Every structure is written in structure tokens, then in C-alpha cells.
Amino acid sequence: MEAYQIYSLTSAVLFAIGIGGVFASKHFIKKIIATIIMGGGVFLAFVSFAERDALTFADPVPHALVITGIVVAVASGAFALALARRIYQLTGEESFNNEK
Amino acid sequence: MSILIDGLLAILAIYLALQSLLAPRLSQSVFLFFAFGLALALAWVRLGAVDVAITEAAIAAGFLGVLFLDALRDFSSTISEKHNNTEAIQSSASRKKIKTFLLPRLAFGVGLGLFLLISLEAIWQIPQGGGLTAAAESMLPESGVEHPVTAVLLNFRAYDTWLEIGVILLGLLAIFVTGGIKIYTKPDVVAKDPLLRQVILFFTPVLFLFGAFLLYIGKSGPGGAFQAAVLWGAIGILLHLGGKPVFAMIPRWVGQLVLIMGLGFFLLMGFVFMSGGATLFEYPKAYAGTLILIVETLAAISIAAALTAIYANLNQMKEEPKENESAN
């Protein structure tokens, strides 16, 4: 079994954990963490395929895309955090409470 | 042997991801998330993607972790009592409902399991070969840099990188709007903690030099604008923590200029060469290396400023209600 195979399988598991966390966890911060774990899974899949298609060096296009993707994920994560904190300040809620 | 390391690293990443979502306390979640980011960075080193590893460790684990820690101040103070209250109410009310709760959870679990199987199958079946390695390799001498990832980021796919700088600015603007636009307040307290002062004095030059090194080395090896930007952004955050918020100390228009400098110069350069008959973001071959270095430097300064501003804004969100109270 090659190294990239281990990591591409891991990426699927991470994505599933993330998507489960998005639905199952209640608190805003945990939901945001879950989306970032999902993103981590996707990036891991990209990079593992870059390693598979390596010639003299690994495929640089997925690497560049993943660097871009990480930065975008962080920017959106920061925005989500700002929204969560604003909701908490205004309402005192720290999770989506559907019963109210 | 290498299989063993990779396997252990994969298990570690999965375990940390699971634990950070299942941990009962929020602070545990955040710290496990830090650890998850670092485990992922190690995985990327193993896959030969050192650029990605540096970016992940610096920005996804480091910077985002700092933002999460900062947010904990908001949430953690009240979570324990509130959590207990809701827990008590729920447990008394939901004991009767337990059967109705079981079915959705079972369905959720089964659905998630099926989803996992489908994604494993899909990943297994992605056809081998292809990729753009050969294309990138053949064009590398014309890009002006020696490191393939930098060549892709700043030459072959410069449009993506330009938009990415835009996305960070957009994120900053969105945070401005959610927090209520306000000019950075000038706190009059300088850091009283002698340890913090020493840390700032010691780390500012080190971080600056290390960032500049990463920026320059990006030409020929792993490193580049984003990695440097995070290190320089860390300087801004440290200064902010030490009671010297950078954006409050410089005139407002300078701050705005620094924020849009990277995006603006990139676009201006693209248009200038476009007027000479090239396509957007195409460099003249003779100056490509120098131009890429200039673009990278300006972009790194802009991103560092944007990261500092994001942190400063999120950090000030906590203080806002107090101001309102005193005003009322």
C-alpha cells in the first residue's frame, strides 16, 4: 500500500467526520471547526493525488490550489466566527435553538 | 517502516478530528483543533507538500486557532451554567421522547456510514495519470522562478492568487460589517506584563526576519508570500496584544493603502502588460523573476495587514457592549 493511498482514504474519513460534526454538534464554534475539518479532508485528497501523479516533482497545481483553499477557508472561518460572536452578543444564544 | 508512520499519522489525524468534535468542553475542542492542524501539517510533509504544510501550520492551525481562543473569552464564561441549565431541562423533558429521538439518530448514523463508503469508493476510483505535472515542468524555465509551486501560484495561475488576496479583503470587510464599522480605539495601557513586553521585543525582529527569509526563499524552495504574510501578521497581533494596535497608531489612509496595496499593484501590473499585448497577469519573460518578487512582497504586506485587522476587529467585539452600557 502506497503512502498516498493511506492519505486519500484518510481524507474521505475526515470529510465524513466533518460533515457529521456540522449536523450533529450544537455549539457554533464546534460547527465552524467541523467545516474546517471537512475542508482539511478535501485538501488531503487533493495533495494525495498530487503525490500520485508525481514525475520529477509532485504535481504543483493541486499544491497551489490547496494553499489558496486554506487561506480562503481561514477567511471564511474568521467571518463565521465574527457572525457567531455577534449573534451571541445580541441574543445570548450559542447554538441554533429551533425550539424557541 | 514508512507505511507505519503514515498509518499512525492518519489514525492520529482522524482521532484528533473526532475528539475535537466530541470533547465535552469548548476549550478542549479548540486545543484539539490546534493539534489536528499540526497533525495534518505533518501529513503534508509526508506527502512532499512542504509549502502546504507551512501554510497549514501557520494559518489554519496558528492564526485560526488564535481567533478561536479569542472567541473562547466570549463563550466560555457563561457556557458552564447555561449548559447545565439546558441539560437539566432537556434530560427531564426528553426522557419521554427518547424513542422519538432514537430514529433520527439511527438514520443519521446510517446515512453518514453510507456517505463514507461512497466517498471511499469515489476516491478509490479516480483514474490514475493525467495531472498537470508534465505541463508545469516544461513551462518552469519560462516562469522566472525555480520552485514549481511558486511558479503556479504567481505565474501560471496568478489570477487565482489575485482573487485569493481579494477574498481575504472581502472577509475583512464582512467582519467590519458584522462588528459594526469603527475606528480602532487607542488603548492607553501599554503592556504591564514584563514577560509580554520581552516576548514582543524578542519576537518582533525574529518574526520579521524569518518572514522575509520565507518570502525570498519562495523563489527556489518551499515558502512564499502567504507563509511570510502569516509571520508578519503575527507581529501585528503581538503588538496589538501588547497595547500597541498598529492600525490605531498610523493614519487611517495609510492603513487602507497598505490593505489594498497587494491587490491593487497586482491588478495594475496585469493591466499595464495587457496594454502591451499580453494577456492578463502575463509577465514579460526577462523581468518575470523580479516582478514576481515585488508582487509577492506587496501581497505579503497586504495579507499581513489584513490578518492583523481581522484579529483586531474580532478582538474588539468583546469590548463593544461595555461601551454601549457606559453610553447609556
Interface residues (C-beta under 8 A of the other chain):
Chain A: M1 A3 Y4 I6 Y7 S8 L9 T10 S11 A12 V13 L14 F15 A16 I17 G18 I19 G20 G21 F23 A24 S25 H27 F28 I29 K30 I32 I33 A34 I36 I37 G40 F43 L44 A45 V47 S48 F49 A50 E51 R52 D53 A54 L55 T56 F57 A58 D59 P60 V61 H63 A64 L65 V66 I67 T68 I70 V71 V72 A73 V74 A75 S76 G77 A78 F79 L81 A82 L83 A84 R85 R86 Y88 Q89 G92 E94
Chain B: S2 I3 D6 G7 A10 A13 I14 A17 L18 S20 L21 L26 S29 V30 F33 F36 G37 L40 A43 W44 R46 L47 G48 A49 D51 V52 T55 E56 I59 A60 F63 L64 L67 F68 A71 L72 D74 F75 T78 I79 K82 F108 L112 F115 L116 S119 L120 A122 I123 W124 I126 Q128 G129 G130 G131 L132 T133 A134 A136 E137 P148 V149 A151 V152 L153 F156 R157 D160 T161 E164 V167 I168 L170 G171 A174 I175 T178 G179 F226 I303 I310 N313 L314 M317 K318 E320 P321
